[in-house]
Amino acid sequence: MKLILIPHGVTLTKAIEDHVVAKIEKLDHFDKRAIDARVTLEHDHTRAPERAFSCSVRISVRGPDLFAEDREADLYAAIDIVVKKIAQQIRKRHNKAKARHHSEASKTKQKLKDRGL
């Protein structure tokens, strides 16, 4: 998966970059078909200090893209929460596809049983 990091008003240090890369690599484990991840890190000086940092992630996959964002006092906390939100969306999408496959298989099995095969 290709990673695009966009800092706005944030100095992108090696530690922040490593943290984001480690978290996004974990997401890559959940969904191998993801094309790219666009991570935007922002620091808004005009907001209250408890909500100054924001992080948003958009993951391009087949079908609708996955998007999550969060605002926190700490940039690392915002990154962690956004990654949890995106992981939940990936799990939900995976479980829906799995359930659809199982329901189709059970319908086919029932049809065969009704025919006496």
C-alpha positions in Angstrom: 0.0 0.0 0.0 1.3 3.4 -0.9 1.4 5.9 2.0 0.9 9.7 1.4 1.7 11.9 4.5 0.4 15.5 4.4 1.4 17.7 7.4 -0.4 21.1 7.8 1.1 23.2 10.5 2.9 20.2 12.0 6.7 19.6 11.8 7.0 16.1 10.5 9.6 14.5 12.6 11.1 11.0 12.1 9.3 9.8 15.3 5.9 10.9 14.0 6.5 9.5 10.5 7.6 6.1 12.1 4.5 6.0 14.3 2.2 6.6 11.3 4.0 4.1 9.1 3.8 1.4 11.8 0.1 2.0 12.3 -0.7 2.0 8.6 1.3 -1.2 8.1 -1.0 -2.9 10.7 -3.9 -1.8 8.6 -2.3 -3.3 5.5 -2.4 -6.6 7.3 -6.2 -6.4 7.6 -6.9 -5.6 3.9 -4.3 -6.5 1.3 -6.3 -5.0 -1.6 -5.9 -1.4 -0.3 -4.4 0.9 -3.0 -3.1 3.8 -0.9 -3.5 5.6 2.4 -3.6 9.4 2.6 -2.9 10.6 6.1 -3.4 14.3 6.9 -1.9 15.7 10.1 -3.0 19.2 11.2 -2.3 21.6 14.1 -4.9 24.3 14.5 -3.5 27.2 16.6 -6.9 28.9 16.9 -8.7 25.9 18.5 -8.7 25.2 22.2 -5.6 23.2 23.3 -7.6 20.1 24.2 -8.6 19.7 20.5 -5.7 21.3 18.7 -4.3 18.3 16.7 -6.3 16.5 14.1 -5.6 13.4 12.0 -7.6 12.1 9.1 -7.0 9.0 7.1 -8.5 8.1 3.7 -7.8 4.6 2.4 -8.5 3.9 -1.3 -10.0 0.4 -1.9 -12.3 -1.1 -4.5 -15.7 0.4 -3.9 -16.3 3.3 -1.5 -13.1 4.7 0.2 -12.7 4.4 3.9 -12.4 7.7 5.8 -11.9 8.6 9.5 -10.8 11.6 11.4 -10.3 12.7 15.0 -9.2 15.8 17.0 -7.2 15.4 20.2 -4.8 17.3 22.4 -2.0 14.9 21.5 -1.1 14.1 17.9 -0.1 10.5 18.7 -3.5 9.9 20.5 -5.3 11.3 17.4 -3.4 9.0 15.1 -4.1 5.9 17.3 -7.8 6.7 17.5 -8.1 7.2 13.8 -6.4 3.9 13.1 -8.8 2.1 15.4 -11.7 3.7 13.5 -10.4 2.6 10.1 -9.6 -0.9 11.4 -13.2 -1.2 12.6 -14.4 -0.1 9.1 -12.2 -2.7 7.4 -13.4 -5.4 9.8 -17.1 -4.5 9.2 -16.6 -4.5 5.4 -14.8 -7.9 5.6 -17.6 -9.4 7.8 -20.3 -8.2 5.5 -18.7 -9.8 2.5 -18.2 -13.0 4.4 -21.8 -13.1 5.6 -23.0 -12.5 2.1 -20.9 -15.4 0.8 -22.2 -17.7 3.6 -25.9 -16.8 3.0 -25.5 -17.5 -0.8 -23.9 -20.9 0.0 -26.7 -21.8 2.5 -29.4 -20.9 -0.1 -27.7 -23.1 -2.7 -27.4 -26.0 -0.2 -31.1 -25.6 0.7 -32.1 -25.7 -3.0 -30.1 -28.9 -3.5 -31.7 -30.4 -0.4 -35.2 -29.6 -1.6 -34.5 -31.2 -5.0 -33.5 -34.4 -3.2 -29.8 -34.3 -4.3 
